[in-house]
Amino acid sequence: DRGPGIPEEFRSRIFGRFAQADSTPSRQKGGTGLGLAICKRMIELMHGRIGFEDRAGGGTTFWFELPKHPRKEP
């Protein structure tokens, strides 16, 4: 994305349940803070991994990897 990026102090808990970088009463964005926690759990259940990379000047790229399993014929 092209947003402001993820604050350094929030990065270690970004995939936690109810995690929100801005938890002040005047925050501008909605949400429950569950989206990334749900993504992480689903990907882990499929033996994958998820992460992110902050870009200099703002923005973040989220990524995930899933193992490739051969298709089983019925």
C-alpha positions in Angstrom: 0.0 0.0 0.0 1.0 3.6 0.0 0.0 4.4 3.6 2.2 5.8 6.4 3.8 2.4 7.1 3.8 0.5 10.4 5.2 2.1 13.5 8.3 0.4 14.8 6.8 -0.1 18.2 3.7 -1.9 16.7 5.5 -4.4 14.4 6.1 -7.1 17.0 2.4 -7.4 17.8 0.8 -6.6 14.4 -0.6 -10.2 14.0 -2.1 -10.3 17.5 -5.8 -10.4 18.1 -7.4 -7.0 18.5 -4.1 -5.3 17.5 -4.4 -1.7 16.3 -1.6 0.7 15.7 -3.8 3.6 16.7 -6.0 2.8 19.7 -6.8 6.4 20.6 -10.4 7.5 20.8 -9.8 10.0 17.9 -8.5 7.4 15.4 -9.5 7.8 11.8 -9.7 4.1 10.7 -12.3 1.6 11.8 -11.9 -2.1 12.3 -11.6 -4.6 15.2 -8.0 -5.5 14.8 -8.8 -9.2 13.9 -8.1 -9.3 10.2 -4.4 -10.0 10.3 -4.8 -12.4 13.3 -7.3 -14.4 11.3 -5.1 -14.4 8.2 -2.1 -15.6 10.2 -4.1 -18.5 11.8 -5.5 -19.7 8.6 -2.1 -19.6 6.9 -0.5 -21.5 9.8 -3.2 -24.1 9.7 -2.1 -24.7 6.1 1.5 -25.0 7.2 2.4 -21.6 5.6 3.8 -18.4 6.8 2.9 -14.7 6.6 4.9 -11.5 7.1 5.4 -7.9 5.9 8.0 -5.5 4.7 7.9 -1.8 5.3 9.0 0.4 2.4 11.2 3.4 2.9 9.1 6.6 2.6 5.9 4.8 3.6 3.8 1.9 2.6 3.9 -1.8 3.6 3.9 -5.0 1.5 2.2 -8.0 3.2 3.1 -11.5 1.8 2.3 -15.1 2.5 3.7 -18.5 1.4 1.9 -21.8 1.3 3.4 -25.2 0.6 2.5 -26.8 -2.7 0.9 -30.1 -2.4 0.2 -32.3 -5.4 -3.4 -32.7 -6.3 -4.8 -36.1 -5.3 -7.0 -37.9 -7.8 -10.4 -39.2 -6.4 
